[in-house]
């Protein structure tokens, strides 16, 4: 028996899609998400918004760009989400060769171009281990993203993605440069609600030389919002649930993706041993 996913509550846990970090060491494992909202303002009509319950990996937002004329981006990576390596990777379902330069100075996220040994240029795209049926349930979402005032002109722009990082606004911290990048997701209401730890998979297999000392320790995770006063810093939520900034090339920051599912999605009519509903094959 199944029931419409719309019947679930905000905060309920759902298994959907699969992921692996090291193709030579492990098999893909189910991703556990939480329902962050239903029919969220600005998202597709009647969509169900999911955000990964835990940090699934540690990777850089964007690689250093050695040929960029901007010294910040040359040394520390690019904070424009539209052009970021992480955005391209999250929305790709190819086994390899997913990286395509987004501008003339763009660079691939190799180990040498990202810190903490976390290059992901040779990884499958994030969506590679999703089934065709799962992919068909993910809706295109138009997102508002602030731009830095130094190189990108300030203000904001929109991008349309299937998988995305959340924004300052959506997790309930200050609007960057007074720009509302969407609206607050009700899953996030205080510092404690923003805290996250790594999955066991991420803790065991991350390539990062900087990670929590224990599996249950909270850790930082990336947002799509740039720090608008320079060209290389991006926003993230720290281990205490507060807002901070970091260089785009720092590969020890957590990845906690979000997506919107079609309201036509069905799930199991009860939770499994792991406390999760499972998306049904229908």
SVG drawing of the C-alpha trace seen along z (x, -y; Angstrom):
<svg xmlns="http://www.w3.org/2000/svg" viewBox="-2 -46 49 48">
<polyline fill="none" stroke="black" stroke-width="0.4" points="0.0,0.0 1.1,-3.6 0.0,-7.1 0.6,-10.5 3.8,-12.2 1.6,-15.3 0.1,-13.5 3.4,-13.5 4.3,-16.2 7.2,-18.7 10.2,-17.0 9.2,-13.5 12.1,-11.4 12.0,-10.0 14.4,-7.7 14.9,-8.8 17.8,-8.3 21.2,-6.9 24.8,-8.2 28.3,-7.0 31.6,-8.9 34.2,-6.3 33.3,-4.1 36.2,-1.8 35.3,-1.2 31.5,-1.2 28.1,-0.6 25.5,-3.4 23.5,-3.9 20.0,-5.4 19.8,-9.2 17.6,-10.2 15.8,-13.5 13.5,-15.6 10.4,-17.3 11.2,-21.0 7.9,-22.3 4.9,-21.7 3.7,-24.1 6.5,-26.5 6.2,-30.0 8.1,-30.5 8.6,-26.8 6.7,-24.7 2.9,-24.4 2.2,-21.9 5.8,-20.6 7.2,-18.8 10.6,-20.3 13.2,-17.8 16.5,-18.6 19.1,-16.0 18.7,-15.2 22.5,-15.0 25.6,-16.1 26.2,-13.6 29.8,-14.6 32.5,-17.3 33.4,-19.2 34.3,-22.6 31.8,-25.1 34.2,-26.0 37.7,-25.4 40.6,-28.0 40.7,-29.6 44.4,-30.1 43.7,-32.1 41.1,-34.5 42.2,-38.1 40.5,-38.6 43.1,-37.7 40.6,-36.4 39.0,-34.0 42.5,-33.0 43.5,-31.9 40.3,-31.0 37.6,-30.1 34.5,-31.8 31.5,-32.6 28.9,-33.1 26.5,-30.1 25.4,-30.3 28.9,-29.3 29.9,-27.1 31.3,-23.6 29.0,-22.3 25.9,-23.5 26.9,-21.8 27.8,-18.5 24.6,-18.4 22.5,-18.6 24.4,-16.1 23.6,-12.4 26.7,-11.4 29.1,-8.7 32.1,-10.9 33.1,-14.0 30.3,-16.0 32.4,-19.1 31.9,-21.8 33.6,-25.2 31.0,-27.9 33.1,-30.9 36.6,-31.5 38.5,-31.3 36.5,-28.4 38.5,-25.5 37.6,-21.9 37.4,-20.9 40.5,-18.7 42.4,-17.9 45.0,-20.5 42.3,-23.2 40.3,-22.4 41.7,-22.3 41.7,-19.3 42.1,-16.7 38.4,-16.9 38.5,-17.2 35.4,-15.7 36.1,-16.1 36.4,-12.4 33.3,-11.5 30.0,-10.5 27.5,-13.4 25.4,-13.5 22.3,-12.2 24.1,-9.3 22.8,-6.7 19.1,-7.9 16.8,-5.7 15.0,-7.1 11.8,-6.9 13.3,-8.8 14.7,-11.5 11.2,-11.9 9.8,-12.9 12.3,-15.8 10.9,-19.2 12.8,-22.1 12.9,-24.9 13.7,-28.6 15.9,-30.0 16.9,-33.6 20.6,-34.0 22.4,-37.2 25.4,-38.4 28.5,-40.0 29.0,-43.7 32.7,-43.6 32.8,-41.7 29.2,-40.6 27.3,-43.8 25.3,-43.2 21.6,-42.6 20.4,-39.1 19.8,-36.7 17.8,-33.5 18.8,-30.0 16.7,-26.9 17.8,-23.6 16.7,-20.2 19.0,-19.9 20.3,-22.9 21.9,-24.4 19.7,-26.4 20.1,-30.1 20.5,-32.4 16.9,-33.3 15.6,-29.8 17.4,-28.6 16.4,-31.6 19.5,-33.7 20.2,-37.3 19.4,-38.2 22.7,-38.8 23.0,-42.5 19.2,-42.7 18.3,-40.5 15.6,-37.9 16.7,-34.7 13.4,-33.0 11.5,-32.6 12.0,-30.8 11.5,-27.0 9.6,-26.1 11.9,-23.2 14.4,-25.8 13.4,-28.0 16.5,-28.5 20.2,-27.6 19.5,-24.1 17.3,-23.3 20.1,-24.3 22.8,-22.0 23.8,-18.9 26.2,-16.1 27.7,-13.7 26.1,-10.5 28.0,-7.4 28.9,-7.0 30.3,-10.5 32.2,-10.1 33.8,-6.9 34.6,-7.7 35.2,-11.5 38.4,-12.5 38.6,-15.6 41.6,-15.8 39.4,-18.0 36.3,-16.4 34.5,-15.8 36.3,-13.8 33.3,-11.6 30.3,-10.6 27.7,-12.5 29.6,-15.8 28.0,-18.7 29.7,-20.2 29.5,-23.1 27.5,-23.0 27.3,-25.1 24.7,-27.6 24.3,-28.9 24.6,-32.5 27.8,-34.5 29.4,-36.8 28.7,-39.9 31.6,-42.1 34.2,-40.0 34.4,-37.6 35.6,-34.4 33.7,-33.9 30.6,-31.8 28.2,-31.5 27.8,-28.4 26.1,-27.2 28.6,-26.4 28.5,-23.6 26.5,-25.7 23.8,-26.5 25.1,-30.1 26.0,-31.9 29.7,-32.2 31.7,-32.6 34.6,-30.6 36.6,-30.5 34.8,-28.8 37.7,-26.4 37.7,-25.0 36.7,-21.4 35.9,-20.6 32.5,-22.2 29.4,-19.9 27.0,-19.3 23.4,-19.1 21.4,-19.3 17.7,-20.1 15.1,-19.4 11.4,-19.5 9.3,-16.5 6.1,-16.2 3.0,-16.1 2.1,-13.0 4.9,-11.1 3.7,-8.2 5.5,-6.7 5.1,-3.6 2.1,-3.8 4.3,-3.5 7.9,-3.9 10.5,-1.2 12.9,0.0 15.0,-3.1 12.2,-5.5 11.8,-6.6 9.2,-6.4 10.3,-5.1 9.3,-6.6 7.2,-4.1 7.9,-2.9 4.7,-4.3"/>
</svg>
